[in-house]
């Protein structure tokens, strides 16, 4: 998941000031620096070459301006990324998403899979933020007043590109502060449905394991002793046996770290179905799509104080995929009848 306890999850590799620092792992030893920059910063080769040419890449503190420079294992690679969104995001009327609820203070939207929440490397246009600015032009005032970053007006939390489901959007400064506070104190309810590989043995449980950058593959997150505290609760809804064992689970975030659900489920041996980064792709779901849906969202309205709860049914692609699986109980009944 791309949510964080301080309000905004960070899906990229950069730290707060736009600088990415990585200790070169064995996997990248001998790799050209421009190729490594493209991989780690998630930018095109052309963008990576431009970063190198402009002096934005250093190895062990020394500026590298030749893209063919080969990296050494253990070296410190520093990439200074250009500031994203400084000029703001343009409103885009053609971005498709559903508005579940809206008033003068907040909005709740249902993000489809494949839609990036805000601009980033390789995704400058066609984002949810562009669509929100078209639907709610007043969001631009949050940027003008310095409440939100230029590329994230009203964005309180995020979902990965491959995840579908509900997102809360703040339309005023007071609403933004209130929703961010609810994320921090965990009073904002965020629940997900996921289909994971294998048969989860326990009917319910909690995964309490810190999450940080993977030391072996810096583009991934991992359970790490030095990571930030993270807890995910789960409840088994259904177990399916065919065509392979899978389990439908309901998950609740009790913290918010980058890719938290995906990392935690993979760590206990049950990666999310279709998650190519932490498990294996699923051709039937399509490229970049995995079975993860933010189906329930609850928060206290920042003005009225009313507790509000919203739900979103599984989208058709996930519903269809789930319908093609055979429930464990059905298999047991058939077996008993033989």
N, C-alpha and C positions, 0 to 999 in steps of 0.2 A: 504494500500500500504506500501511497505517497503522502500520507498525513503525518503530522508531527505534533508533539505535545505543545509546542510553542506556536501553533497555529498553521504554519506552512511547512509541508513536507518538502524534502529536497531530493528530487529524482536524479539530478545531475551529480557530477563529481566535484564541483567547485566548492570552496568554502565560502564564508560570508562575504569576502571581498573580491570574489571572482577569480581567485587563484587556485589552481589545482596542483597539489604536490603529491607525487607518488614515488615510492621506492620501487625501482624496476624489478619485477618478479622474474623467475626463471623463464616463464613463458615468453617474455618479450626480449630476452637476451639475444643480441645480434640483429634485432629488428630495426629497420630504418626509423629514424626519429619522426619523420613526417607520417609514416604509417601508424606508429604508436600513438601519436597525437590524435589522429583521426579516430582511432579505436577508443582511446580513453576519454576524449572530450566529446565523443559522439557527434563528430562533424564530418563533412565530406573531405576527400583528399585535397580538393582545391582549397577549402577553407583551412585545412591543416598546413598546407604549403604556404598560404598567406600568413599564418601565425608565425611560422618559422622565419620567413623572409622579413617580417616586420620586427624581429627580435623579441617575440613574445614567448620564446621557449628557451629554457636554460637546463643544462645538465651539470649537476654538482656545482651550481652557482655560476657557471660560465655560459654566456649567450651562445646558442647554436643557430647558425643561419644557413646551414647546408642540410637539406632534407635527407641526403643519403647517409648521414652520420649514424653509425651503428651503436645501439645502446648496450650498456654493460649491466649485467645482473648486479643489483644492489645499489646502482647509481640513483641519485635523487633527481627526478625529472619534475621540473616546475613549468607549468603552462599558465600564462596570464591570459585569461579569456576576456574578450571584449565585453563591455557592459551591454546587457540585453535590455531592450525595451526602454532606453533612456528617452526616446522620442515618443513613447507611448504606443498604444495599439490602436489601429484604425477599426472603426465599426464595420462589421461585415454582415450584410443582411442574409446572405445565402447559407450561413451555418445552421445546420438542423439539430435541434434538441427540444425536449418538451419542458414547458414550464408547469410544474406541479402546483405551485402556489406562489403568489406575489402580493405584497402590500407595500406601503411607503417605506418600510424599514428593512424587510428581508425578502428574499426569493428562494425558492427551492426548485432545482432543476433536475431532470433525469438525463444524465449524459450517456449517449450511446458509445459502445465500444468503437475504437478507432479514432475517436476525437481527442486531440490533445487539449489539456485545460488552458495552458497559456504559452506564449511564444518561448522558444528555446532553440538550441542548435538543430538546424534542419527543419524547423517548424515555425516559420515566421508568420504564416498566414493560415487561414482556415482553422482557427482555434476557438475554443469555447468562449474565451474572453472577448474575441472579436464579435461573436454572436451576441454575447451579453450586452456589449456596448451599443449594438444596434437595437436591441429590445429595450434596454434600460439606459438611455443616454446619460442619466444623472450619475452613473457610476464614475464618469470622468471627473466629477467634482472631488471624489476621494483621492484621486491622484493630484489634482491641482492644489488641494489643501495639505498634501504631504502625508495623508493617512496611510495610503497604500503605495507600493512600488508601481512605477508606470506600466509595467507589463502584467500586473495582477489586481486590477481594481475590483474590490469587493470580494476577492477570493480568500476564503477563510481556511479551507482545507482542499486537498486534491485527490484525484483518482488517477491511476496509471492509464495510459492510452488504451491498453487492452482490457480494462475494467469498465463495466457499465454501472449505472446506478445514480443514487441521489447525492446531491451536493447542496450545501447551504451557501447563499451569497448575501453579503451585507450591503445595504443600499445607503446607509448613513454612517457617520463617524461613530456615533454612540452604539449603533447596532454592530459595527465591526469590533469595537472594543469588547462588547458584551459576549459576542460569539467566540472570539478568541479566548476570553476568560473561561468560558464554558468548556472549550477544548482542553485548556490547561488544568482545570479542576475535575475533568472527566465527567461532568454532568451532561455533556452532549452525548447522546446515544447514537452509536454507529454500528450497525449490524450488517453482516454480509452472508451471502450464500455461496458456497464453493463446492465443487465436485473435486475430490482428491483421489489420487491413485491409491490402490490397495484397500484393504478392509481395516478401518480404524477399530481397534479392539474395545477401548473404553467408550461407554455411551456418552460421557461428558468429561471434561477435564480443563486444565489450564496449562499453557506453555509459558513458563517464566524463564526467559533466556535473553541476555543482552545481545544487541545487534550493532555491528560496526562494519567497516569496509573489509572485504575479503583480502587477505594478504596474498593469496595465490592468484586471484583474478580481480584486479582493482575495479573493474566495471560492475562487479556484483557486491551485494551485501551478504553478510554471513553472521551466524551466531559466533560471537567473539568475547573472550573474557574481558577485554578492555572496552567493549562497546557500551552503548547506552541502554539502560534498563528497558525491558519490553515485556509485556504480558498480553497473551491472546487467549480468550476463553472459547471453548468449542462444545457443541452439542451435536451428536449424531442424529440425523433425521431419517436417513435411509441407507441401506447397504445394497449395492448391486453386484451381481456375480458375473454377468455376461454382457459384452464379449470378454471382459476382464474384470477383476475385482475393483470396484470403486466405491466411494462413500460420499454421500451428500451431507454436508455439515453446515450448521449455522455458527457463525463466528462473531465475537464481539471484541472490539479493540479497547483494552484497558490502558493502553498507552498508544503512541503513534510514531512509528519509525518508518523510514523508507522501505517499501516492499515488505512490511512487517508480516502480514499473513502469508505471503508467498515464501518468505524465508523460514518462518516458524514451521509451517507445514512440511516444507522440504526437509527441515532439520530432524523431524521425527519420522522421516521415511515416507511421507505422504504428500508429495508435491501436488500443486493444483494442476488438474488436467489441462493440457495445452500450453503450459508455461514453459516455453523453450529455454528461458534463462535459468530456471532453477530445477527443471525437470526435462520434459520432452514435448515437442510440438504435437498437436493433434490436427491431422489433415482435415477432418470433418468440421472443425471449428473455423478453419481458415488461418491465414498467416497473421501472427501477432495477437490472436484472440485466445484467451484462456477462460476457464469456467469460474469467474469471480464476479459477483454482482452485489453492489451496495443496495440492499433491499429495504432497509429501515433506517430512518433518521429522526431523532427527537431532540428538541432543545426548548428552553424557556424563552418566550418572546421577549426581546429586549425592551419593549415599551409597555406592553400590557401585563407582562408577568405570567401570561398563560402558558401552560405546558402544551407544546405542539408536537404531534407525531405524524410522520408520513411513511408511506410504504410504496414500493414499486415492484410489480410482478416481474418474474424472469422474462427477459426479452425472448422473442420467437426463436432465435438461433440456439439459445441455451435450452429452452423448453423442448425444442425438436430433438436436440442431442440427447437430453435426459430421457425422452420418450422412447429412444431406440435401445435403451439398456434394460436388462432384465433384473427385477427385484429379487433379493436373496430369498425372501419368503415365498415367492412364486416358485423358485427352483426347489425349495424344501417341500412344498405341497405336491409338486409334480413327482418328486422322488418318492414320497410316501405312497403315492397312488400306484406305483409300479408293482 
